[in-house]
Amino acid sequence: MDKDLSRREFLRRAGMLAATGVAAPMAFNLALMSEAAAAANPSDYKALVCVFLAGGNDHQNTMIPYDLPNYNAYAAIRQALATPRAQLNALPKLLSDGRQMALAPQLSGLSALFAAERLAVVANIGPLIQPTTKLQYQARSVPLPPKLFSHNDQQSYWMSSMAEGADSGWGGRAGDLFLSGNTNAALSCVSVGGVGLYLSGKEARSFSVGVNGNPLLLGGSNTLLGPSFVSELKAMMASSKSNHLENEYVKVTQRGLNTSSQLDTALKGAPVLTTVFPKGNTLADSLKMVAKLISVRGQLGNQRQVFMVQLGGFDLHDGLVAKHPLLLTTLNDALMAFDGALTELGLQNQVTTFTGSEFGRTLSSNGDGSDHGWASHHFVMGGAVAGGQIYGRVPLPVIGGGDDVGQGRYIPDLSVEQMAWPLAKWFGVPDADRYLVLPTLARFDENALKVMR
């Protein structure tokens, strides 16, 4: 089938389905991936790195009102949870209505990157099926993300635009388009302590690497079982079978064995980074491994890669005042070290890092913490980012306002897809293939965010 014709036919059908309010079936969407991928064979290197803040980051204490009237309103609602204003340093960029915001004091490094225009904030973003108002939410007159405020469901929808049980994510679907341009296609989508769904595509699969190095499959077996036995075991695992499912298992096993061996060899020759990563910081450990993997991209022949790492512990229904600052310190220190390593490698403009979380938290306090919310604020970091800006609308610190569905749970103004598209476009996803990667993007203003240079 002619590639351009198949793309046009997909866009025509997707537009018809979008007009009727029905999402394009993912099976139909993915059926065009192999044809679209044939055209994606870049000569340069780019990587996307998703830092997922699992549990629902309290964005209310991540970016905080600084001008006195709005800080006072925030503090009156949050009470004991409020960050003291004396600890805050205002961001240099005012909102369009003149309000001023500040990042949490634990994010001093990210504040400096913001001032240097290498980090941007995307405000009030979250899972949406289509643009939604409070009246529509209350009347249930528009489709809503399934099981709102549920961890598993909103994580799934954030990563895939589908409910829990989805089999592919938008990172993996972007990776699908570039498999032919990667010599080692198995390392197109790599998880270092992340979640496989975001990195799974039609063909691309998440390859997991440990923070302390590449765990060789059957590693140590020579000592335990002897080299002769291990050789026979590998041969048996890789031999063709009569059953189709067994043969698929053989393919996965062989790919894992080959990739594991190649990666181990490449990492042994990785350049020694002088950038100091903080000890005892689990996120920093993961990002240090991502930096090492990126440093051996040449040996492995990879031109496009998608990575995912994760920091958990953000579901703070209690103990927020004590625990949340520690999590933000972990995030700040890990991202700053990662930025330093990329600069050392000369790749600060070729790697874009961004945060995600299944939802934000309520503006109101439950006494010792906050509850599950909806919209949140997120960071996009890198030399290719049009930084020093707060993109999107920051809601006023008001309970019961026009976009609050209860306790300061704000309806997102921007969908995850609207942030994903400029990232995917920078990554190299052609305009014609944007609905293959982001099947519900057509329902939103696709050019709302100019977050990349």
N, C-alpha and C positions, 0 to 999 in steps of 0.2 A: 504493500500500500504506500502511495506517495506520502511522505512525512508531512508536507505542508497541507495537503488535503485533509489528512487525518486530524491535524491540529484544528483546522477551520471547522471541521465537522464537530469536533469536541466542543469548541467554543460556542457554536450555534446551539447545540443541544443543552449545554450548561446554561446558556442565557435563557433558553425556554424554561428550563427547570427552575432557575432562580426567579423568573417572573411569576411563576405559580407558587413560589414559596417552598419548593421542594428541593432539597440538596441533591446535587448530582451524585449518583451512586458511586461509592469509592471503587467498586470493582471496575466500572466503566472508566473512571478516572485513571486508575493504575494501568489499565490495558494499553494506554498510549505511552507509558513511561519508557519502554524499551526503544520506541521509535524516536522520542524526543531526545533520549540520551545519546543517540548516534551523532547528534550535531554538537554536543558539548565536549570539547577536547581542548581545554585552555593550555597556554604555554607558561603562564605565571602561577604563583602559589597564593591561595587564600584559605583561611580557616575561620569557622564560626565556633565559638566556645560558649555553651550555655551553662550558667551557674544557677542551679535550681535550689531555692531556699524552701526546703520541704517543711510543711506544717502551717504555712500561711504567715508570711512576715508581717509584723506590725508596722505597716508603712506610716501610720500616724506618728510614731516615734522615730521614724527614719528620716523623713523630711517634715520639718516643723515650722509653723508660722512664726515669723520673727518680729514683724511690725507689731507695735504694742497692742492695738485694739484686737487684732486677730490672735495674738499670743494669749491675751487675757481670756478670750472666748474659748480657745483650746484648753487652757489650764483649768477653767471653771468646769468644763465637761469632764476632762480626764482626771482631775483631782490628784490623787496620790501617784498616778501614772505619769503625770506631766514631767517632761525634762525641764529643769530650771533654766530660765532664759539667760542667766548669767553665764551658763556653760556653752552657749551657742555662738557660733560665728556665722554671720549672714552671708548667703551667696551673693555674688556681685550683680546678678541679673534679676531685675524686678519683673514681676508678672505684668501682664498687659493692663491690669486695673490698678497697678501701683503697689500691690502687696509685695512683701519681701519674705523669703523663705530661708531656712537654714537646714543643713544636714546635721544629723546627730553628732555630738562632739567626738564620738568614737570613729567617725568617718572623716577625720581630718585629711588623710591622704587623698581620698576621693574628692573632697572639697578643693584641694589644690589642683587635681586633674581637671575639675570643672572650670576653675579659674584659668587654667592653661588651655582650655577649649579642646580637651581630649576626652571629656566625659560629658554625657548628656543625661538628663532625667526625662523619662516618659511618664507623664502623670495620668492617673485615673484610668488605667488600662486593665482589662480583664476579659474573661470568657464571655462571648456574646454569640447568639445565632443570627441576630440582625439588630440594627439600632433600636434601642428600647427607651421609652420614657417611663416615668413613674406611673402615670395614668394607665399606660399599656400593661405595665407590670401588675398593677393592682387588679385590672380587669382580666388579666391572663389572655389578652387579645393578640399577643405575639408569642411565638415559640421562645422558650427560655432554655438555657443550658440545663441538661438533666441533673436533677438532685442538687440544686444550688446549695452551697455552703457545706457540701460533703467533700471530704479530703480526696478520696479515691476518684470520684467522678470528675471533680474540677481539675485534678492533676491530669487525668486522661484528656479532658477537653482542652486544657491549656496546651498540651503537647501534640494533640492530634486533630482537633476540631471535631472529635467524635466522643461518644459516651464510653464509659468503662467497658472494656472488652474489645476496643479497637485494636487493629493489627498493624497500624503504621502511624508514624508521627511526621510532622512537617520537616523536621531535620533529616530524617531518613529519606523522605520523598525528594528533598533537595539533593541529597547524596546520590540518589538513583540516577540523576541526570548526568553525573560526572564519573560514573564507574568506568566508562571506556577510556577516560583520560588518566586514570590511576593505574599504574603498573600493578600495584598490590591493592586490588579492589576491596579486599577484605578489611583493609584499614581505612576505608573511606569514612566510616562512622565508628568512633571509638568512645567507649565509656570508661571513665576512671572513677568508680564509685557513684555513677549516675544511674538512670533508669532507662531500660532498653527501649521502651515504647517510642520516645522522642526520636531515637536514632534508627528505628526500623522503617524500611521502605518496602517496595515491591521486590527488589533484588538486594538492596543494601541491608545488611544486618549489623547489629551492634556487636563490636568486638570488645570484650572486657579486658582491661589491663589493671593489675594491682598497683597500688601507690609505691610499693617497694621494688617494682620491677616486673618483668614479664614472667608469669608463672608458666613454665614449660609444661605442655601436656605430657603426662606420664613421666614428669621430672622426678628423679630419684629412683625410678624403677630399675635402672641398671644395677644399682647397689643392692636393692631388695631382691630382685628376681634374676639378675644376670642379663648381659647384653643379648645373648642368643634368644632367650625367652621374649624379651622386649621386641626384638626384631620380628619374631614370628607373630607376636600380638599385633604389632602395627600392620603387618602384611594382611592379617586376618581382618582387621578393622577396615582396611582400605580395599579389600577385594570386592568385586561386583557380586550382586545378589540377584536372585530371580524375582524377588518381591519389590515392587516399586517403592514402598515406604522404606524398606531396608536400604535400597540404593540411594534414596535421598539422605538417609542417615550416614551412609558411607561418604557421600559428597561433603556433608557438613564436617564429618570427622577428619577427612583428608585435608580439607581447607584449613581446619583448626590446627592440625599438626604442622602443615607447611608454613602457615602464617606465624605460628608461635616460634618456629625455628628461625625464620627469617628476621622476625622482630628481635629475638634474643641476640642474634649476631649484630644487627644494626645498633642496638642499644649499648652493646659492649664497646662500640667505636664512637659513641656520642661525645660531642665536645663537653668539656668540664665547664659548667657555669660558675662564674664568680659571684653572681647575684645570691645574696643570703636569703633563704626562705626561713621564716620563723619556725622554731621547733615546737612540737606539741600542738601544732595547728593542722587539723586533719584536712581542711580545705586547701591549705598551702601545700600539703603533701600531694594532693591530687593534681593541683595546678603545676607543681614542679614536674610531675610525670608527663603532663600534657606538653610542657615546654621541651622536655627531653624528646618526646615523640615528634614534635614539630622540628626539632633540630636534626633529626635523621630522615626527614622527608625526602631528601635527595637520594640517599642510599636505597630507599624503598620505592621511589618513583611515584610519589603522590603529589598531585597538583591541587586537589580540593579535598578538604577534610572537615568533618563536623565532629565536635567533641561535646561531652557532657560530664559535668561533675556535680556533686550535691553536698549541701550542708543542711543537716536536719536540726530539729529542736525548736522550731519556731511556733509550735502550737501552744502558746503560753496563756492558758486560761488562768494560771496563777504564777506567782514569782516573776512577773514580767520586769519589774524594776531591777531585780538582781540579775536576771538571766539574759534579757535582751541586749543590754550593753555589751556583754561578753561575746554574744553572737556577732554583733556588728563589728566589734574589734577583730574577731576572727576573719570576717569578710573583708574588712578594710586592709588588714595586714597581708592577707593572701593575695588579694587583687593587686596591691602595690608591688609585692614581690614578683608576681607574674608579669606585670607591666615592665618591671625592671629587667626580667629575663628576656622578654621579647625585644626590648631596646638593645640589650647586649647582643642578641642574635641578628639585629638589624631588620626585624620583622614587625615592628610596632605598627606599621601601616597596612600590613597584610593579614593581621589577625584582629577580629572584632569579637569582643566579649560582652555578654549581656546577662542580666539576671532574670529569673522567672520565679513564680510562686503560685500555688493553686488559687489563692485569694489573699486579700488584705484582711484587716481586722476592724472591728467596730471602733468608732470614735469614743463611744461611751465605755466606762470602766465597769467591770463586774466586782470591783473591790480590790482585787489583787492581780488582775490580768485583763485581757480583752477576748472577745468572742469572734467566731468566724464571720468574716465580712465578704465583700465581693471585689470591687475595684481596688487597685493598689498602684504604687509608684515603682518604677524600675529604672535600672541604670544600663546605659550602653557605653562601652569604653573602647578606645583604640584611636590610632592616628588617622584613620579614615572617617571618624565620627565628626559630624558637625557639632562639636561640643560647646560647652558654656551656655547651653540653652535648657529651659524647661519646656518641653513640648507637651501640648495638650492643656486641658483646663484643670486647675487645682480647686476642688470644691471648698467653699467656705466652711469653717468649723462650726456647723450648726446641726442640731438634732431636729429631725422632722422637716427638713427643707425639701426643695423640689426634686432632688435626686437621691433622697435618703429613703430606703425601704424598711428602715427600722434600726434604731440604736446607732445610727451613723454608719450604716452599710450603704455605700454609695454605688449607684448604677454606673458601670463603666461608660465613659464617653468614647473610648477607643477600644476596639477589639484586639485580641492578641494577633490576629491576622494582619491588622494594620501596622503593627510593629514588625511582624515577621516579613512582610513584603519588601520594605526597603533593605532589610538585612539580606534576604534571599537575592534581591536584584543586585546588590553590591557583590554578593558571592558569585554571581554570574548566571543566575536563572533568567532565561530570556522572557520577555513580556508574553510571548505566545504560549509559554508553558506555566504561567503563574497559577492557573487554576488546577494544574496537575499537582502542584505542591500545596496550594491553599484553596481547597475546593469551595469554600464559602466566602472568599474574598470579594466576589462580585457584588455582594450585598452591602458593601461598605464603600466609603470614599477611599479609593485605593492610593491616592496621593496625599493623604492627610498629613503624613509625617515625612519631613525632609531631614531625617536624622543622620543620613550619610552624605558625605561631601560629593 
